[in-house]
Amino acid sequence: MTDQSHLQPNLFDSPNPKAPGPPSANIPLAHAIRPKTLDQFVGQEHLLAEGQPLRRAIEQDQIPSAIFWGPPGCGKTSLAHIIASRAQSPFQFLNAGTTGVPELRKLLAVAENLVDRQGLSTILFLDEIHRFNKAQQDFLLSSVEGGILILIGATTENPSFEINAALLSRLQVYTFQPLSDQHIDLLIQRALTAPDNGLGRYQVDLTDDGLEALIHWSAGDIRQALNALQLAVQTIAAESHPTQLDAQRIQEVVQKRILAHDKSGDSHYNLISALIKSLRASDPDAALYWLARLLESGEEARFIARRMVILASEDIGMADPQALLIADAAARAVEYVGLPEAELNLAHAAVYLACSPKSNAAYQGLLTAKKDVREKPVFPVPLHLRNAPTSLMKDQGYGQDYRYDHDFEDGIAGQSHLPEELKERRYYHPTQRGYEQQVQAYLSRVAGKRNTDETND
């Protein structure tokens, strides 16, 4: 192992990741039982099973610059600690949320000196790398490209959106998955039996329903499960030995699960996408579930309502013209009723939209018309459609031969209103779903009247 004293491990007042903390009730359990070796690591088998490329790279001390992308509590930081314990290169831990360019300059000065004197690249683990802005990310680019730094960035956000393309192209992206129930179970049992750095000294009797409650609570995040377990054990440890921990005790301690959600990140877009696709698919049960997930996560009600208003026209349209009114009413209710009562209005609208017949004919018609506007010549407005407020304009033919529809039978004059070059073009093709059946019948009468009129002409 290389002597790393020259790296000044306290350069940023960050603790030495290799130094295990003493057993203490104040040390988070997730940190206390953090795995020390790859064999102790639980989960991410697709990356770390025997023979997998990332495991081989770690074992051979050939770790590339990389992004560890995955949800909270799935092992990104724990794996970084294992890499730090094995690497021959100097290793530094930083958090992008508390680090700026001045700190990076200090690190790079030391790292450049190491490359010049010893030919050693510094491994930098940058947690929450998505919190770095473009300028901060650009600052790292040349050091990564030149081999001064081996950058390992950890993020819960999609790197395609959060990492600059130039930097991302130089990083290998490793996708971490949420831990399974079996993984959570194994790690909870490990925490309960660890005598020194775990909860073994408390002699905890975790019941089956207590274990199930913890697994449910965690939602794949081992940190949440261990934090809840530690709090539950410590708050009731003085009552009896051994301490029995059941689902009721767990619920009393944790109170309410806080769902992982970032209003500008992947969770935000994934959940609203699930809601919209459920509404489009006429699945009210799924729509209510995803709506509940959004609301419980603290998503802004205005955002949900706004997306419903869009869907009412984009995916339902003329198949049920009332859908837009219902969605708009829900959006208005959000404004003057507010949460939590407006949740009822959103649920009402979600069920109505899900149960409405679907048609995107109006939306597709608009797209086709816009394509013609962009690609075809700018045709003049036909004279008979032009407004003629002055005598000069009337003399030039503005408004001439215009037929006022109300003067004709059924209110249909049968006149064409497209430019002559587009008079055969059809943008709106109503479906046979919902109200559009009636629209189709009416437009057929209009077309028949127009064809008759053109024949007579």
C-alpha positions, 0 to 999 in steps of 0.5 A: 500500500502506498504511503498516502501522507503526502496527499494531506488526507485532511486537506478538506477537513474530511475524515479518513475513509479507512479509519473505522469509527468506534462503536457508539450510539451516535454513529449511524448504523449504516456507516458502522457496518459498512462493508470492508471488502467486495465479498462483504458487499451486498447487491449490484451483482450485475456489476460486482459478481465474480468475473464482472468488468467492474469487479475485475477493474477494482481487483486489478486496481485499474478503476476507470473514471466513472459515474455511479448512478443509482437511487439512494442507499444502494451502495455507491458510497460503500463501494467507493470506500472499498475501492479506497481501501484497495487502491494503490493511488491516493484517494480523496472523498468530496461532496459536490454540495459543499465543494467549490472551485477553490477546494478543487484547485487545492486538490489538483495542485497536490494531484499534479505534484503527485503525477510529476513526482511519482506518476500516480493519479489521484482518485477523487470520489465526488458524491452528488456530482449532479450538484456541480454546475457546468463551470465546475464540471468543466474545471475537472475536464482537463484533469480527467482527460490528462490522467491527473484525476481518476474521477468517480462521481456518484449521483441519483440523477440521470447523468445524461441530463446532469453531466456535461456531454464533454465530461460524460464522454470520458466517464464509464457509467455504472448503473446501480439498482435498488436493493431487493427485499432479500438484500435488505433482509440480509443486511438487517440480520447482519446489523442485528448480530454484529457485536462490535459495530452493530446492534448485537449488544442490544440482544434484539428480537426482531419479529417477522412482521417487524422485519417485513415493516422495515423492508417495506419502509426502506423501498430498496434504500438500506440506509433508511432501513438501518436508520429506522432500525437503529432508532427503534432499538435505541428508543426501547432498549431500556425496557427489557432484555432481550428487546422485542421489536415488532411492526407496531414498534417500528411504526411508532418510531418511523411514523411516516415513510418519506418517499424519495422524490426530487422535484427536478430530477428523475423521480419527478419525471418518472412519476408524472410519466407513469401518471400520464401514460396510465391516463392515456391507457384508460387505466383509472386504478393505475392513474390513482396509484401514481397520483397518490405517489406524486402527492405523498412525495410532495409534488406540486399540485399545480404541476400535476394539474397542468399536465392533466390539462395538456393531456385532455387536449392531446390524448382525448380531444374531441372524443370527449370535449368535456375532458378539457373542462374537467381538467381545467376545473381541477386546475382552478380548484387547486388554485382556490381550494389548495391542498390537501382538499384539492387532492379530491379534485385531482382524483376526480379529474384523473378518473374522468380523464382515464375513463374518457374515450381517447383521440389525438386527431386534433393534435395530429392535425395541428402537427400536420398543418404546422409541417405544411406551414414550415415546408410549403410556400406562404400562400396568400389568404384567399380574397373572399376570406379577407376582411374589408373594412375600407372601400379601397379594400373592397375595390381590390376584391377583399371579401368578394364572393364570401358566403355567410353560412347562416344564410344557407340551409343547415348553416352550411355554405359549402365554401372552401376556406383553404388556399387554392393550392391546399384545397384538397388537404385534410388535417383533421381525421376524426375517429369513431370513438366517443363524440368524434362519431358525431363530429365525423357525421357532421363533417361528412354533411359539410363535405357533401355540401362543399362538393355539390357547390363546387360541382355547380360552380 
